[in-house]
Amino acid sequence: MHILATLFVLASLVVALGVIGGMLFAYREQIVAALAGGSATTDLGVSFVSDRNYQALPRLAPQPLIKALPPLPLAA
């Protein structure tokens, strides 16, 4: 029984490493470009719009009023 458990763990490890290796192989160009300092926006063909005139001002969130209840009488 311990042999089967060991084989299952080893098989799962091989499958997981295979999936990780496959992903590294499939995306090797993007990984190399990212490590070399390539731009993600030009690689993906996506452009981001930024509004540089927008300035966020800190604003306090409205605090709900909490009414205190009178203390409950103790059981006798």
Jmol script that loads the backbone (N, CA, C; Angstrom):
load data "model"
ATOM      1  N   MET A   1       0.825  -1.194   0.000  1.00  0.00           N
ATOM      2  CA  MET A   1       0.000   0.000   0.000  1.00  0.00           C
ATOM      3  C   MET A   1       0.867   1.254   0.000  1.00  0.00           C
ATOM      4  N   HIS A   2       1.962   1.222   0.735  1.00  0.00           N
ATOM      5  CA  HIS A   2       2.856   2.373   0.761  1.00  0.00           C
ATOM      6  C   HIS A   2       3.540   2.564  -0.586  1.00  0.00           C
ATOM      7  N   ILE A   3       3.756   1.473  -1.271  1.00  0.00           N
ATOM      8  CA  ILE A   3       4.385   1.565  -2.600  1.00  0.00           C
ATOM      9  C   ILE A   3       3.447   2.267  -3.576  1.00  0.00           C
ATOM     10  N   LEU A   4       2.158   1.959  -3.504  1.00  0.00           N
ATOM     11  CA  LEU A   4       1.189   2.616  -4.383  1.00  0.00           C
ATOM     12  C   LEU A   4       1.081   4.103  -4.070  1.00  0.00           C
ATOM     13  N   ALA A   5       1.100   4.458  -2.805  1.00  0.00           N
ATOM     14  CA  ALA A   5       1.035   5.867  -2.426  1.00  0.00           C
ATOM     15  C   ALA A   5       2.270   6.611  -2.918  1.00  0.00           C
ATOM     16  N   THR A   6       3.429   5.973  -2.790  1.00  0.00           N
ATOM     17  CA  THR A   6       4.670   6.589  -3.266  1.00  0.00           C
ATOM     18  C   THR A   6       4.646   6.758  -4.776  1.00  0.00           C
ATOM     19  N   LEU A   7       4.176   5.742  -5.474  1.00  0.00           N
ATOM     20  CA  LEU A   7       4.086   5.846  -6.938  1.00  0.00           C
ATOM     21  C   LEU A   7       3.101   6.933  -7.361  1.00  0.00           C
ATOM     22  N   PHE A   8       1.996   7.064  -6.636  1.00  0.00           N
ATOM     23  CA  PHE A   8       1.023   8.107  -6.960  1.00  0.00           C
ATOM     24  C   PHE A   8       1.618   9.495  -6.754  1.00  0.00           C
ATOM     25  N   VAL A   9       2.348   9.674  -5.658  1.00  0.00           N
ATOM     26  CA  VAL A   9       2.975  10.973  -5.401  1.00  0.00           C
ATOM     27  C   VAL A   9       4.018  11.277  -6.472  1.00  0.00           C
ATOM     28  N   LEU A  10       4.812  10.296  -6.840  1.00  0.00           N
ATOM     29  CA  LEU A  10       5.827  10.516  -7.878  1.00  0.00           C
ATOM     30  C   LEU A  10       5.187  10.805  -9.238  1.00  0.00           C
ATOM     31  N   ALA A  11       4.112  10.097  -9.560  1.00  0.00           N
ATOM     32  CA  ALA A  11       3.428  10.349 -10.827  1.00  0.00           C
ATOM     33  C   ALA A  11       2.818  11.752 -10.844  1.00  0.00           C
ATOM     34  N   SER A  12       2.245  12.174  -9.722  1.00  0.00           N
ATOM     35  CA  SER A  12       1.682  13.517  -9.643  1.00  0.00           C
ATOM     36  C   SER A  12       2.771  14.568  -9.789  1.00  0.00           C
ATOM     37  N   LEU A  13       3.923  14.315  -9.193  1.00  0.00           N
ATOM     38  CA  LEU A  13       5.040  15.239  -9.309  1.00  0.00           C
ATOM     39  C   LEU A  13       5.532  15.333 -10.749  1.00  0.00           C
ATOM     40  N   VAL A  14       5.599  14.220 -11.434  1.00  0.00           N
ATOM     41  CA  VAL A  14       6.026  14.220 -12.834  1.00  0.00           C
ATOM     42  C   VAL A  14       5.027  14.981 -13.705  1.00  0.00           C
ATOM     43  N   VAL A  15       3.751  14.781 -13.453  1.00  0.00           N
ATOM     44  CA  VAL A  15       2.728  15.495 -14.233  1.00  0.00           C
ATOM     45  C   VAL A  15       2.808  16.995 -13.969  1.00  0.00           C
ATOM     46  N   ALA A  16       2.964  17.384 -12.703  1.00  0.00           N
ATOM     47  CA  ALA A  16       3.047  18.808 -12.372  1.00  0.00           C
ATOM     48  C   ALA A  16       4.277  19.443 -13.004  1.00  0.00           C
ATOM     49  N   LEU A  17       5.408  18.778 -12.931  1.00  0.00           N
ATOM     50  CA  LEU A  17       6.619  19.322 -13.554  1.00  0.00           C
ATOM     51  C   LEU A  17       6.491  19.365 -15.072  1.00  0.00           C
ATOM     52  N   GLY A  18       5.794  18.403 -15.637  1.00  0.00           N
ATOM     53  CA  GLY A  18       5.551  18.422 -17.079  1.00  0.00           C
ATOM     54  C   GLY A  18       4.688  19.608 -17.494  1.00  0.00           C
ATOM     55  N   VAL A  19       3.669  19.898 -16.713  1.00  0.00           N
ATOM     56  CA  VAL A  19       2.804  21.042 -17.023  1.00  0.00           C
ATOM     57  C   VAL A  19       3.586  22.344 -16.892  1.00  0.00           C
ATOM     58  N   ILE A  20       4.386  22.461 -15.830  1.00  0.00           N
ATOM     59  CA  ILE A  20       5.180  23.679 -15.644  1.00  0.00           C
ATOM     60  C   ILE A  20       6.193  23.825 -16.767  1.00  0.00           C
ATOM     61  N   GLY A  21       6.855  22.750 -17.133  1.00  0.00           N
ATOM     62  CA  GLY A  21       7.821  22.799 -18.236  1.00  0.00           C
ATOM     63  C   GLY A  21       7.155  23.142 -19.557  1.00  0.00           C
ATOM     64  N   GLY A  22       5.976  22.598 -19.791  1.00  0.00           N
ATOM     65  CA  GLY A  22       5.246  22.912 -21.018  1.00  0.00           C
ATOM     66  C   GLY A  22       4.850  24.377 -21.097  1.00  0.00           C
ATOM     67  N   MET A  23       4.432  24.932 -19.965  1.00  0.00           N
ATOM     68  CA  MET A  23       4.072  26.349 -19.948  1.00  0.00           C
ATOM     69  C   MET A  23       5.301  27.225 -20.177  1.00  0.00           C
ATOM     70  N   LEU A  24       6.419  26.853 -19.564  1.00  0.00           N
ATOM     71  CA  LEU A  24       7.647  27.614 -19.791  1.00  0.00           C
ATOM     72  C   LEU A  24       8.083  27.528 -21.251  1.00  0.00           C
ATOM     73  N   PHE A  25       7.918  26.362 -21.851  1.00  0.00           N
ATOM     74  CA  PHE A  25       8.294  26.204 -23.252  1.00  0.00           C
ATOM     75  C   PHE A  25       7.353  26.975 -24.170  1.00  0.00           C
ATOM     76  N   ALA A  26       6.056  26.949 -23.872  1.00  0.00           N
ATOM     77  CA  ALA A  26       5.075  27.603 -24.732  1.00  0.00           C
ATOM     78  C   ALA A  26       5.194  29.122 -24.676  1.00  0.00           C
ATOM     79  N   TYR A  27       5.541  29.656 -23.515  1.00  0.00           N
ATOM     80  CA  TYR A  27       5.598  31.108 -23.348  1.00  0.00           C
ATOM     81  C   TYR A  27       7.027  31.623 -23.220  1.00  0.00           C
ATOM     82  N   ARG A  28       7.976  30.914 -23.804  1.00  0.00           N
ATOM     83  CA  ARG A  28       9.372  31.305 -23.636  1.00  0.00           C
ATOM     84  C   ARG A  28       9.680  32.661 -24.245  1.00  0.00           C
ATOM     85  N   GLU A  29       9.036  33.036 -25.354  1.00  0.00           N
ATOM     86  CA  GLU A  29       9.307  34.346 -25.962  1.00  0.00           C
ATOM     87  C   GLU A  29       8.838  35.480 -25.053  1.00  0.00           C
ATOM     88  N   GLN A  30       7.650  35.316 -24.483  1.00  0.00           N
ATOM     89  CA  GLN A  30       7.132  36.352 -23.600  1.00  0.00           C
ATOM     90  C   GLN A  30       7.965  36.445 -22.321  1.00  0.00           C
ATOM     91  N   ILE A  31       8.429  35.312 -21.819  1.00  0.00           N
ATOM     92  CA  ILE A  31       9.237  35.318 -20.605  1.00  0.00           C
ATOM     93  C   ILE A  31      10.568  36.004 -20.856  1.00  0.00           C
ATOM     94  N   VAL A  32      11.186  35.690 -21.986  1.00  0.00           N
ATOM     95  CA  VAL A  32      12.467  36.314 -22.320  1.00  0.00           C
ATOM     96  C   VAL A  32      12.291  37.814 -22.512  1.00  0.00           C
ATOM     97  N   ALA A  33      11.214  38.220 -23.188  1.00  0.00           N
ATOM     98  CA  ALA A  33      10.970  39.650 -23.402  1.00  0.00           C
ATOM     99  C   ALA A  33      10.713  40.367 -22.082  1.00  0.00           C
ATOM    100  N   ALA A  34       9.997  39.719 -21.178  1.00  0.00           N
ATOM    101  CA  ALA A  34       9.725  40.349 -19.890  1.00  0.00           C
ATOM    102  C   ALA A  34      10.998  40.471 -19.057  1.00  0.00           C
ATOM    103  N   LEU A  35      11.835  39.442 -19.093  1.00  0.00           N
ATOM    104  CA  LEU A  35      13.090  39.507 -18.339  1.00  0.00           C
ATOM    105  C   LEU A  35      14.072  40.494 -18.955  1.00  0.00           C
ATOM    106  N   ALA A  36      13.962  40.703 -20.279  1.00  0.00           N
ATOM    107  CA  ALA A  36      14.855  41.641 -20.949  1.00  0.00           C
ATOM    108  C   ALA A  36      14.361  43.078 -20.838  1.00  0.00           C
ATOM    109  N   GLY A  37      13.182  43.283 -20.271  1.00  0.00           N
ATOM    110  CA  GLY A  37      12.662  44.631 -20.090  1.00  0.00           C
ATOM    111  C   GLY A  37      11.756  45.076 -21.214  1.00  0.00           C
ATOM    112  N   GLY A  38      11.178  44.147 -21.942  1.00  0.00           N
ATOM    113  CA  GLY A  38      10.254  44.497 -23.021  1.00  0.00           C
ATOM    114  C   GLY A  38       8.964  45.068 -22.473  1.00  0.00           C
ATOM    115  N   SER A  39       8.271  45.810 -23.296  1.00  0.00           N
ATOM    116  CA  SER A  39       7.024  46.431 -22.882  1.00  0.00           C
ATOM    117  C   SER A  39       5.869  45.454 -23.050  1.00  0.00           C
ATOM    118  N   ALA A  40       5.086  45.297 -22.015  1.00  0.00           N
ATOM    119  CA  ALA A  40       3.941  44.396 -22.083  1.00  0.00           C
ATOM    120  C   ALA A  40       2.850  44.971 -22.973  1.00  0.00           C
ATOM    121  N   THR A  41       2.744  46.297 -23.065  1.00  0.00           N
ATOM    122  CA  THR A  41       1.678  46.893 -23.853  1.00  0.00           C
ATOM    123  C   THR A  41       1.922  46.689 -25.347  1.00  0.00           C
ATOM    124  N   THR A  42       3.169  46.802 -25.774  1.00  0.00           N
ATOM    125  CA  THR A  42       3.430  46.613 -27.200  1.00  0.00           C
ATOM    126  C   THR A  42       3.428  45.142 -27.569  1.00  0.00           C
ATOM    127  N   ASP A  43       3.825  44.274 -26.647  1.00  0.00           N
ATOM    128  CA  ASP A  43       3.825  42.853 -26.937  1.00  0.00           C
ATOM    129  C   ASP A  43       2.412  42.312 -27.084  1.00  0.00           C
ATOM    130  N   LEU A  44       1.494  42.805 -26.280  1.00  0.00           N
ATOM    131  CA  LEU A  44       0.133  42.303 -26.326  1.00  0.00           C
ATOM    132  C   LEU A  44      -0.756  43.101 -27.265  1.00  0.00           C
ATOM    133  N   GLY A  45      -0.286  44.221 -27.771  1.00  0.00           N
ATOM    134  CA  GLY A  45      -1.102  45.047 -28.651  1.00  0.00           C
ATOM    135  C   GLY A  45      -2.192  45.788 -27.900  1.00  0.00           C
ATOM    136  N   VAL A  46      -1.995  46.038 -26.623  1.00  0.00           N
ATOM    137  CA  VAL A  46      -2.983  46.713 -25.797  1.00  0.00           C
ATOM    138  C   VAL A  46      -2.429  48.074 -25.423  1.00  0.00           C
ATOM    139  N   SER A  47      -3.271  49.088 -25.500  1.00  0.00           N
ATOM    140  CA  SER A  47      -2.845  50.416 -25.076  1.00  0.00           C
ATOM    141  C   SER A  47      -3.718  50.852 -23.901  1.00  0.00           C
ATOM    142  N   PHE A  48      -3.107  51.502 -22.952  1.00  0.00           N
ATOM    143  CA  PHE A  48      -3.808  51.959 -21.773  1.00  0.00           C
ATOM    144  C   PHE A  48      -4.013  53.463 -21.857  1.00  0.00           C
ATOM    145  N   VAL A  49      -5.204  53.919 -21.512  1.00  0.00           N
ATOM    146  CA  VAL A  49      -5.522  55.332 -21.515  1.00  0.00           C
ATOM    147  C   VAL A  49      -5.355  55.854 -20.101  1.00  0.00           C
ATOM    148  N   SER A  50      -4.567  56.884 -19.948  1.00  0.00           N
ATOM    149  CA  SER A  50      -4.386  57.463 -18.621  1.00  0.00           C
ATOM    150  C   SER A  50      -4.800  58.926 -18.664  1.00  0.00           C
ATOM    151  N   ASP A  51      -5.512  59.332 -17.657  1.00  0.00           N
ATOM    152  CA  ASP A  51      -5.950  60.712 -17.528  1.00  0.00           C
ATOM    153  C   ASP A  51      -5.005  61.390 -16.546  1.00  0.00           C
ATOM    154  N   ARG A  52      -4.065  62.147 -17.059  1.00  0.00           N
ATOM    155  CA  ARG A  52      -3.052  62.748 -16.194  1.00  0.00           C
ATOM    156  C   ARG A  52      -3.574  63.963 -15.445  1.00  0.00           C
ATOM    157  N   ASN A  53      -4.703  64.511 -15.867  1.00  0.00           N
ATOM    158  CA  ASN A  53      -5.247  65.673 -15.184  1.00  0.00           C
ATOM    159  C   ASN A  53      -6.070  65.282 -13.966  1.00  0.00           C
ATOM    160  N   TYR A  54      -6.357  64.018 -13.821  1.00  0.00           N
ATOM    161  CA  TYR A  54      -7.183  63.557 -12.707  1.00  0.00           C
ATOM    162  C   TYR A  54      -6.344  63.509 -11.446  1.00  0.00           C
ATOM    163  N   GLN A  55      -6.846  64.141 -10.398  1.00  0.00           N
ATOM    164  CA  GLN A  55      -6.180  64.103  -9.107  1.00  0.00           C
ATOM    165  C   GLN A  55      -7.190  63.631  -8.077  1.00  0.00           C
ATOM    166  N   ALA A  56      -6.894  62.515  -7.500  1.00  0.00           N
ATOM    167  CA  ALA A  56      -7.794  61.974  -6.484  1.00  0.00           C
ATOM    168  C   ALA A  56      -7.612  62.748  -5.191  1.00  0.00           C
ATOM    169  N   LEU A  57      -8.699  63.232  -4.652  1.00  0.00           N
ATOM    170  CA  LEU A  57      -8.659  63.954  -3.386  1.00  0.00           C
ATOM    171  C   LEU A  57      -9.148  63.021  -2.289  1.00  0.00           C
ATOM    172  N   PRO A  58      -8.450  62.996  -1.180  1.00  0.00           N
ATOM    173  CA  PRO A  58      -8.908  62.118  -0.095  1.00  0.00           C
ATOM    174  C   PRO A  58     -10.250  62.605   0.439  1.00  0.00           C
ATOM    175  N   ARG A  59     -11.131  61.685   0.645  1.00  0.00           N
ATOM    176  CA  ARG A  59     -12.468  62.017   1.104  1.00  0.00           C
ATOM    177  C   ARG A  59     -12.848  61.039   2.204  1.00  0.00           C
ATOM    178  N   LEU A  60     -13.381  61.551   3.265  1.00  0.00           N
ATOM    179  CA  LEU A  60     -13.791  60.678   4.350  1.00  0.00           C
ATOM    180  C   LEU A  60     -15.090  59.982   3.989  1.00  0.00           C
ATOM    181  N   ALA A  61     -15.143  58.712   4.258  1.00  0.00           N
ATOM    182  CA  ALA A  61     -16.358  57.956   4.005  1.00  0.00           C
ATOM    183  C   ALA A  61     -17.395  58.313   5.057  1.00  0.00           C
ATOM    184  N   PRO A  62     -18.655  58.383   4.663  1.00  0.00           N
ATOM    185  CA  PRO A  62     -19.683  58.712   5.655  1.00  0.00           C
ATOM    186  C   PRO A  62     -19.760  57.612   6.713  1.00  0.00           C
ATOM    187  N   GLN A  63     -19.779  58.047   7.963  1.00  0.00           N
ATOM    188  CA  GLN A  63     -19.839  57.097   9.067  1.00  0.00           C
ATOM    189  C   GLN A  63     -21.296  56.922   9.493  1.00  0.00           C
ATOM    190  N   PRO A  64     -21.771  55.691   9.517  1.00  0.00           N
ATOM    191  CA  PRO A  64     -23.158  55.480   9.959  1.00  0.00           C
ATOM    192  C   PRO A  64     -23.270  55.734  11.461  1.00  0.00           C
ATOM    193  N   LEU A  65     -24.414  56.253  11.835  1.00  0.00           N
ATOM    194  CA  LEU A  65     -24.655  56.514  13.251  1.00  0.00           C
ATOM    195  C   LEU A  65     -24.953  55.206  13.966  1.00  0.00           C
ATOM    196  N   ILE A  66     -24.317  55.014  15.090  1.00  0.00           N
ATOM    197  CA  ILE A  66     -24.547  53.815  15.881  1.00  0.00           C
ATOM    198  C   ILE A  66     -25.210  54.248  17.178  1.00  0.00           C
ATOM    199  N   LYS A  67     -26.400  53.776  17.387  1.00  0.00           N
ATOM    200  CA  LYS A  67     -27.129  54.106  18.606  1.00  0.00           C
ATOM    201  C   LYS A  67     -26.875  53.021  19.639  1.00  0.00           C
ATOM    202  N   ALA A  68     -26.535  53.446  20.822  1.00  0.00           N
ATOM    203  CA  ALA A  68     -26.279  52.492  21.892  1.00  0.00           C
ATOM    204  C   ALA A  68     -27.605  52.004  22.457  1.00  0.00           C
ATOM    205  N   LEU A  69     -27.696  50.722  22.655  1.00  0.00           N
ATOM    206  CA  LEU A  69     -28.880  50.133  23.254  1.00  0.00           C
ATOM    207  C   LEU A  69     -28.738  50.141  24.771  1.00  0.00           C
ATOM    208  N   PRO A  70     -29.840  50.278  25.491  1.00  0.00           N
ATOM    209  CA  PRO A  70     -29.739  50.213  26.947  1.00  0.00           C
ATOM    210  C   PRO A  70     -29.309  48.802  27.364  1.00  0.00           C
ATOM    211  N   PRO A  71     -28.582  48.676  28.469  1.00  0.00           N
ATOM    212  CA  PRO A  71     -28.131  47.355  28.877  1.00  0.00           C
ATOM    213  C   PRO A  71     -29.313  46.458  29.225  1.00  0.00           C
ATOM    214  N   LEU A  72     -29.169  45.185  28.885  1.00  0.00           N
ATOM    215  CA  LEU A  72     -30.237  44.229  29.164  1.00  0.00           C
ATOM    216  C   LEU A  72     -30.164  43.821  30.630  1.00  0.00           C
ATOM    217  N   PRO A  73     -31.317  43.590  31.244  1.00  0.00           N
ATOM    218  CA  PRO A  73     -31.301  43.155  32.642  1.00  0.00           C
ATOM    219  C   PRO A  73     -30.729  41.736  32.763  1.00  0.00           C
ATOM    220  N   LEU A  74     -30.026  41.508  33.834  1.00  0.00           N
ATOM    221  CA  LEU A  74     -29.442  40.189  34.056  1.00  0.00           C
ATOM    222  C   LEU A  74     -30.517  39.212  34.481  1.00  0.00           C
ATOM    223  N   ALA A  75     -30.351  37.985  34.088  1.00  0.00           N
ATOM    224  CA  ALA A  75     -31.328  36.968  34.489  1.00  0.00           C
ATOM    225  C   ALA A  75     -31.172  36.658  35.979  1.00  0.00           C
ATOM    226  N   ALA A  76     -32.293  36.501  36.655  1.00  0.00           N
ATOM    227  CA  ALA A  76     -32.219  36.248  38.101  1.00  0.00           C
ATOM    228  C   ALA A  76     -32.260  34.774  38.391  1.00  0.00           C
TER     229      ALA A  76
END
end "model"
wireframe off; spacefill off
backbone 0.3
color backbone group
